[in-house]
Amino acid sequence: MSAFFLSLVGIVGLFAVRGWEIRHERVVAPRLRARVEGWALHFKELMNALEKDAEKLPPELLHLSRIVIHRIALALAALMRFLERKAHDLADLVSHKHGFRRRAPRSEFLNKMMEHKNGEGESDAERRPSEPDIRI
């Protein structure tokens, strides 16, 4: 998802730069733009050649390659899941809250608030209002 949003921001940024260029009748980094355009045209030629070569391959080989790519993707997903678990285990190991035990607060204010919350400062009659005695 982050790659999508990063790409989206990049595309919006390119449109913003192009709009600025049109308004100001200037070209930003003309040498860099010419070099990148050359790379893009070369990449396009490579993709066209790859497409023509792929048409010559037998369908069984294409099917086999899809299966292999699918299995590689599943193996990488399993590896990422394993690494995620190990990262959480490592974080728990180095965390100072690994063996967290609740202690009484040091602050007098917080002690009073806990007493009030637990109702230690009130009598039982004040804490639980009496219910009417209804017998049928």
C-alpha positions as a Python dict, from the first residue, in 0.01 Angstrom:
ca = {
    (1, 'M'): (0, 0, 0),
    (2, 'S'): (287, 235, 75),
    (3, 'A'): (433, 171, -274),
    (4, 'F'): (96, 266, -424),
    (5, 'F'): (74, 592, -234),
    (6, 'L'): (439, 674, -304),
    (7, 'S'): (376, 615, -675),
    (8, 'L'): (61, 825, -661),
    (9, 'V'): (248, 1113, -497),
    (10, 'G'): (522, 1081, -760),
    (11, 'I'): (273, 1098, -1046),
    (12, 'V'): (95, 1397, -894),
    (13, 'G'): (436, 1561, -844),
    (14, 'L'): (527, 1507, -1209),
    (15, 'F'): (199, 1666, -1319),
    (16, 'A'): (262, 1959, -1085),
    (17, 'V'): (611, 2012, -1229),
    (18, 'R'): (475, 1990, -1583),
    (19, 'G'): (203, 2244, -1501),
    (20, 'W'): (465, 2479, -1355),
    (21, 'E'): (679, 2439, -1668),
    (22, 'I'): (387, 2526, -1894),
    (23, 'R'): (290, 2832, -1688),
    (24, 'H'): (646, 2967, -1668),
    (25, 'E'): (755, 2849, -2017),
    (26, 'R'): (1068, 2687, -1873),
    (27, 'V'): (1205, 2333, -1867),
    (28, 'V'): (1332, 2189, -1539),
    (29, 'A'): (1664, 1999, -1574),
    (30, 'P'): (1669, 1965, -1956),
    (31, 'R'): (1984, 1748, -1964),
    (32, 'L'): (1848, 1507, -1703),
    (33, 'R'): (1515, 1494, -1883),
    (34, 'A'): (1683, 1406, -2214),
    (35, 'R'): (1887, 1130, -2049),
    (36, 'V'): (1583, 982, -1869),
    (37, 'E'): (1381, 999, -2190),
    (38, 'G'): (1654, 800, -2365),
    (39, 'W'): (1641, 537, -2091),
    (40, 'A'): (1262, 519, -2118),
    (41, 'L'): (1277, 468, -2496),
    (42, 'H'): (1543, 197, -2455),
    (43, 'F'): (1327, 24, -2191),
    (44, 'K'): (1027, 42, -2423),
    (45, 'E'): (1229, -121, -2704),
    (46, 'L'): (1338, -398, -2466),
    (47, 'M'): (980, -461, -2358),
    (48, 'N'): (866, -484, -2722),
    (49, 'A'): (1146, -730, -2799),
    (50, 'L'): (1059, -934, -2490),
    (51, 'E'): (696, -947, -2598),
    (52, 'K'): (793, -1075, -2944),
    (53, 'D'): (1020, -1337, -2788),
    (54, 'A'): (748, -1445, -2544),
    (55, 'E'): (510, -1509, -2834),
    (56, 'K'): (754, -1767, -2971),
    (57, 'L'): (761, -1969, -2647),
    (58, 'P'): (537, -2274, -2616),
    (59, 'P'): (231, -2229, -2392),
    (60, 'E'): (346, -2508, -2160),
    (61, 'L'): (663, -2315, -2077),
    (62, 'L'): (461, -2003, -2000),
    (63, 'H'): (230, -2205, -1774),
    (64, 'L'): (529, -2360, -1599),
    (65, 'S'): (688, -2018, -1548),
    (66, 'R'): (364, -1888, -1393),
    (67, 'I'): (362, -2182, -1151),
    (68, 'V'): (726, -2123, -1059),
    (69, 'I'): (670, -1750, -1006),
    (70, 'H'): (362, -1825, -795),
    (71, 'R'): (556, -2066, -573),
    (72, 'I'): (841, -1819, -537),
    (73, 'A'): (591, -1552, -431),
    (74, 'L'): (437, -1787, -173),
    (75, 'A'): (782, -1880, -40),
    (76, 'L'): (876, -1513, -9),
    (77, 'A'): (549, -1441, 172),
    (78, 'A'): (621, -1724, 417),
    (79, 'L'): (973, -1590, 467),
    (80, 'M'): (840, -1240, 535),
    (81, 'R'): (588, -1378, 785),
    (82, 'F'): (867, -1571, 961),
    (83, 'L'): (1088, -1261, 970),
    (84, 'E'): (798, -1057, 1105),
    (85, 'R'): (746, -1302, 1392),
    (86, 'K'): (1116, -1305, 1470),
    (87, 'A'): (1125, -924, 1464),
    (88, 'H'): (843, -916, 1719),
    (89, 'D'): (1024, -1175, 1932),
    (90, 'L'): (1341, -966, 1917),
    (91, 'A'): (1149, -652, 2010),
    (92, 'D'): (996, -833, 2309),
    (93, 'L'): (1338, -959, 2412),
    (94, 'V'): (1505, -618, 2413),
    (95, 'S'): (1203, -432, 2546),
    (96, 'H'): (1214, -316, 2906),
    (97, 'K'): (848, -414, 2933),
    (98, 'H'): (919, -781, 2864),
    (99, 'G'): (849, -878, 3225),
    (100, 'F'): (611, -595, 3296),
    (101, 'R'): (457, -597, 3644),
    (102, 'R'): (221, -329, 3762),
    (103, 'R'): (348, -136, 4064),
    (104, 'A'): (175, 112, 4283),
    (105, 'P'): (218, 464, 4152),
    (106, 'R'): (467, 688, 4332),
    (107, 'S'): (259, 998, 4288),
    (108, 'E'): (32, 1090, 4578),
    (109, 'F'): (-224, 1229, 4334),
    (110, 'L'): (-235, 902, 4140),
    (111, 'N'): (-267, 705, 4465),
    (112, 'K'): (-567, 918, 4563),
    (113, 'M'): (-720, 871, 4220),
    (114, 'M'): (-681, 492, 4246),
    (115, 'E'): (-837, 496, 4592),
    (116, 'H'): (-1127, 697, 4457),
    (117, 'K'): (-1164, 466, 4156),
    (118, 'N'): (-1161, 156, 4373),
    (119, 'G'): (-1399, 317, 4619),
    (120, 'E'): (-1174, 275, 4920),
    (121, 'G'): (-1260, 618, 5056),
    (122, 'E'): (-1637, 549, 5068),
    (123, 'S'): (-1847, 329, 5286),
    (124, 'D'): (-2042, 35, 5145),
    (125, 'A'): (-2371, 223, 5176),
    (126, 'E'): (-2236, 515, 4972),
    (127, 'R'): (-2085, 289, 4707),
    (128, 'R'): (-2393, 74, 4644),
    (129, 'P'): (-2725, 249, 4667),
    (130, 'S'): (-2984, 36, 4833),
    (131, 'E'): (-3245, -116, 4609),
    (132, 'P'): (-3609, -111, 4711),
    (133, 'D'): (-3729, -430, 4872),
    (134, 'I'): (-4000, -555, 4635),
    (135, 'R'): (-4160, -888, 4717),
    (136, 'I'): (-4436, -1049, 4524),
}
